[in-house]
């Protein structure tokens, strides 16, 4: 519905029939009403593919958002975005192909410049999964006391077991306990280091996958 301004000789705002009126830069403007595009409603093939990729990555990250909020916290402040959005943007660009398939080896669950894990080894038994690594603090006292961030993620069932403040770097080993009812499930694993004051963090390292027996 339109509204007449300044009487019958004035302009009008709103929509009347097939025309729309509005006031812009000191002038009354009248133009044809815009028609909704069927193409815009349904989306082009490229738009549909992008939406599909977005949904796939959103679904992948949602169960581990609490981990992501810590892992991408520092980078999110630099970019003035939420940690979840930064993680989604990074991984869509670097760990997802045009069909939406996710390359878990390229996924990052943390983002930073702190020295990451080296020579990571993964073992598992009926108690859980065990990570080991090389102490690469190189005599740096602060780096020696960095803490592990560990992730074991059952992607198929959207279930994650993780630690955001684990063993110190110099300890060279840490574990995640997995309840027995997860037997038979496949887990993908990642590891990162975070400083004691939470002001530095490493890029996460993909450590491999295993079937919990």
Residue, then its C-alpha position, 0 to 999 in steps of 0.5 A: x500500500x502506498x502513502x501520499x505525501x503533501x497532498x494530491x500534488x505530492x509524491x508517494x511512498x510504498x507500492x501501488x499496483x505495478x509501481x513503487x514510489x520513494x524519496x531520494x536525495x530531495x526528489x520523488x522517484x517512481x519506478x516499476x515494481x521489481x519482479x522476483x526472479x525465478x532464477x534467484x529463487x531456485x539458484x544457479x548450479x554454482x549457487x546450489x553447489x556453494x550452498x551444499x558445500x557450506x551445509x556440509x562444512x557447517x554440519x562437520x564443524x557444529x558438533x565440535x564448536x566448543x573446541x573450535x572456539x578455542x582453536x580459532x579464538x586468536x585468529x577470530x579476534x584479528x579478523x573480527x569474525x566469530x571463531x566458527x565462521x573463521x574455521x568454516x571459511x578456512x576449511x571450505x577453502x583449504x580442506x573441501x573440494x568442489x563437490x563438498x567432500x572434506x579432506x580430513x588430513x587438510x582440516x585445521x581445528x586450530x589456527x596460530x603461529x605457535x610451534x606445532x607437534x612433531x613426530x606424532x604417533x598414534x596408538x589405541x586400545x580398549x581404553x582409548x587413544x594414545x598420542x605421543x610426540x617429540x618434545x620440540x621446546x628446544x630449551x625454551x621454558x615457556x614452550x616446554x609448558x605448552x598444553x596439548x589440545x586433543x580431538x577424536x571425532x567420530x564424523x559419521x555419528x557426529x560425536x567427539x571426545x576432546x581435551x583443550x588443556x592436556x599434558x605439557x609439551x615436555x611430557x611427550x604423551x597424552x591420552x583420550x579415554x573412550x567409553x566402551x559403547x563406542x566400540x566399532x566406531x571410526x575416529x579421526x584425530x587431531x592435535x595442537x598446542x596452546x600456551x599456558x596463558x592462552x595467548x598463543x596456539x599452533x596449527x592443528x596436526x591431523x594424526x590419522x584415523x582408527x577403529x575403536x576396538 
